[in-house]
Amino acid sequence: MTARLNVNIDHVATVRQARRAPEPSVAAAAALCEQAGADGITVHLRADRRHIQDADVFTLRRTVTTYLNLEMSVADEMISVALEARPDAVTLVPENPNEITTEGGLDVRANSKAVRAAIDRLRECDLFASVFIDPDAEQVAAARDAGAQQVELCTALYAEATLGARGVHGEGAGRAAAELKRLHEAARLAAQSGLKVAAGHGLTYRNVGALAAAREIEEFNIGHNLIARAVLVGLDPAVREMREAIRRGRAGG
């Protein structure tokens, strides 16, 4: 069975917010992704509301027919939105107001009290709780101990190592191989710990296959590269191409 693909449509909202215009519609984008075979939709509601807005979350909850994954910080304000909107999953992520995008995994070990409190609130209301972490054994254990039901492994370092020619044949190849091994080991450990396993951040059509070979990884959350491809060819082929890249990787694993 191939891993699921959740399409992150934050950057559809980024284009809209550049002009504070009514389009492009994130709901329409989500529907097109679903029609193309996406298994779910992911959005990140940030404190600064730089792309996804609260209204988008509630609209998507009404219109998404597959699976809605809502990324957010552990802040009380955000958890309250999740409790009202009731997505299918809530993924807790770190947030730095000065970052361009999420810079790494949430340090669950150092923030165990806040993470546990957020997860307790979610699970008390029957919401599925996931935590975005670096592929590290201590973070996997901390996420499990905090009550998470899933970990999403941050693939940023692996993705960065695969960029450009250096990542394929040159100095990045060794780093990419080391990060891939680390991700596979963390996925195995998380699954053995009773956690579901997802992965995402910086993944592309070119590098997702090697990671999809890890059968413990049940879900991928992919946004920027897919939306960038969609600008050129449209959402339907972009989603189908990514699904095929994941399928080929799983088949070859």
C-alpha positions in Angstrom: 0.0 0.0 0.0 1.4 3.4 -1.0 1.7 6.2 1.4 -0.9 8.9 1.5 -0.3 12.4 0.1 -1.7 15.5 1.8 -1.2 18.6 -0.3 -0.3 21.7 1.6 -2.1 24.6 0.0 -0.7 27.4 2.1 0.9 29.1 -0.9 -2.4 29.3 -2.7 -3.3 31.6 0.1 0.1 33.4 -0.2 -0.8 34.4 -3.7 -4.2 35.6 -2.6 -2.9 37.6 0.4 -0.3 39.3 -1.8 -3.2 41.4 -3.1 -5.8 40.8 -0.3 -8.0 39.6 -3.2 -10.8 37.0 -3.1 -8.8 34.7 -5.4 -7.3 32.2 -5.8 -9.7 30.3 -3.6 -8.2 27.9 -1.2 -11.4 25.9 -1.2 -11.3 25.5 -5.0 -7.7 24.5 -4.9 -8.4 21.9 -2.2 -11.2 20.5 -4.3 -9.0 20.3 -7.4 -6.3 18.5 -5.4 -8.9 16.0 -4.1 -10.2 15.4 -7.6 -6.7 14.7 -8.8 -6.3 12.0 -6.1 -4.8 13.8 -3.1 -5.6 11.9 0.1 -5.9 15.0 2.2 -5.3 18.7 2.5 -2.9 20.4 4.9 -2.8 24.1 6.0 -0.8 26.0 8.6 -2.6 28.6 10.6 0.1 30.9 11.7 -0.1 33.6 14.5 0.7 36.3 11.9 -1.9 35.0 9.5 0.5 35.6 6.6 -1.3 33.1 4.4 -4.1 30.9 5.7 -6.8 32.8 7.6 -9.2 31.6 10.3 -12.1 31.7 7.8 -10.1 29.5 5.5 -9.9 26.8 8.1 -13.7 26.8 8.7 -14.4 26.9 5.0 -12.1 23.9 4.4 -13.7 22.0 7.2 -17.0 22.4 5.4 -15.7 21.5 2.0 -12.8 19.1 2.3 -14.2 15.6 1.7 -11.0 13.6 2.3 -8.8 14.5 5.3 -8.0 17.9 6.8 -4.7 18.3 8.6 -4.3 21.6 10.5 -0.8 22.7 11.4 -0.4 25.2 14.3 1.7 26.2 17.3 0.8 25.1 20.8 -0.5 28.5 21.7 -3.9 28.5 23.5 -5.3 30.8 20.8 -4.5 28.2 18.1 -5.7 25.2 20.0 -9.0 27.0 20.6 -9.4 27.4 16.8 -8.7 23.7 16.3 -11.3 22.7 18.9 -13.9 24.8 17.2 -13.0 23.8 13.6 -12.5 20.1 14.3 -10.1 19.1 11.6 -9.2 15.4 11.1 -5.8 16.0 12.6 -3.8 18.7 14.3 -0.1 18.8 13.8 1.8 20.9 16.4 4.7 22.8 14.9 7.3 25.3 16.1 6.8 28.9 15.1 9.2 31.8 14.8 7.6 35.1 13.6 10.8 36.0 11.7 11.1 32.7 9.7 10.3 32.4 6.0 8.9 28.9 6.7 9.1 26.4 9.5 12.8 26.0 10.2 12.8 22.6 11.9 11.0 20.2 14.2 9.3 21.2 17.5 11.6 20.5 20.5 9.1 18.4 22.4 11.7 17.4 25.0 12.4 21.1 26.0 8.8 22.1 25.8 7.2 19.0 27.2 4.8 20.8 29.5 3.3 23.0 26.9 3.1 20.2 24.3 1.5 17.8 26.7 -1.1 20.4 27.7 -1.9 21.1 24.1 -2.2 17.4 23.2 -4.3 16.8 26.3 -6.8 19.5 25.2 -6.9 18.0 21.7 -7.4 14.4 22.7 -10.0 15.3 25.3 -12.1 16.6 22.4 -11.3 13.5 20.3 -9.0 15.3 17.9 -6.0 13.4 16.4 -2.7 14.8 17.7 0.4 14.8 15.6 3.8 16.5 16.4 6.3 17.7 13.8 9.7 16.7 15.1 13.3 16.2 13.9 14.2 12.6 13.2 15.8 12.1 16.6 15.3 9.2 19.0 14.9 11.5 22.0 12.2 13.6 20.2 10.3 10.4 19.2 10.3 9.3 22.9 9.3 12.8 24.1 6.4 12.9 21.6 5.2 9.5 22.7 5.4 10.4 26.3 3.5 13.7 25.7 0.6 11.7 24.3 1.0 12.3 20.6 -0.6 9.7 18.3 1.6 10.5 15.3 4.9 12.1 14.6 5.7 13.9 11.4 9.4 13.7 10.7 11.0 16.9 9.5 12.8 16.2 6.2 14.4 19.6 5.8 18.0 18.5 6.1 17.5 15.6 3.7 15.8 17.9 1.2 18.4 20.6 1.4 21.2 18.0 0.8 19.5 16.8 -2.4 19.1 20.2 -4.0 21.0 20.8 -7.3 23.8 18.8 -8.9 25.8 18.7 -5.7 23.0 16.9 -4.0 22.9 14.2 -6.6 26.5 13.4 -7.4 28.7 15.8 -5.3 29.3 16.8 -1.7 25.6 16.7 -0.9 25.2 13.0 -1.8 26.9 11.8 1.4 24.8 14.2 3.6 21.6 13.1 1.8 22.4 9.4 2.4 23.1 10.1 6.1 19.9 12.1 6.6 17.9 9.4 4.7 19.3 6.8 7.0 18.4 8.9 10.0 14.8 9.4 8.8 14.4 5.7 8.1 15.7 4.8 11.6 13.4 7.4 13.3 10.4 6.2 11.3 11.1 2.6 12.4 11.6 3.6 16.0 8.3 5.7 16.0 6.4 2.8 14.5 7.8 0.4 17.1 6.7 2.9 19.8 3.1 2.7 18.6 3.1 6.0 16.8 1.8 6.6 13.3 4.5 8.2 11.1 4.3 11.0 8.6 7.0 13.1 6.9 7.4 16.4 5.2 9.3 19.7 4.6 11.1 20.6 1.4 10.2 17.3 -0.4 10.2 17.3 -4.2 9.3 15.0 -7.1 13.0 14.1 -7.2 13.7 13.2 -3.6 10.5 11.8 -2.2 10.9 8.4 -3.7 13.8 7.3 -1.6 11.9 8.3 1.5 8.7 6.6 0.3 10.6 3.3 0.4 10.4 3.5 4.2 7.1 1.5 4.7 6.7 2.9 8.2 5.9 6.3 6.7 2.2 6.3 6.1 1.7 9.9 5.0 3.5 12.8 3.2 2.7 16.5 3.6 4.0 18.3 0.6 3.4 21.9 -0.4 5.8 24.3 -2.0 7.3 22.1 -4.7 3.9 20.8 -5.7 2.3 24.2 -5.8 5.4 25.6 -7.8 4.8 22.8 -10.3 1.1 23.6 -10.4 1.9 27.2 -11.5 3.3 25.7 -14.7 1.2 22.7 -15.4 -1.9 23.0 -13.2 -2.9 21.4 -9.9 -4.3 18.2 -11.4 -1.2 17.0 -13.2 1.0 18.3 -10.3 -0.8 16.2 -7.8 -0.9 13.1 -10.0 2.9 13.4 -10.7 3.6 13.6 -7.0 1.4 10.6 -6.2 3.2 8.6 -8.9 6.6 9.6 -7.5 5.5 8.3 -4.1 4.1 5.2 -5.6 7.3 4.4 -7.5 9.4 5.0 -4.4 7.2 2.6 -2.3 7.2 0.0 -5.0 11.0 0.1 -5.2 11.5 -0.1 -1.5 
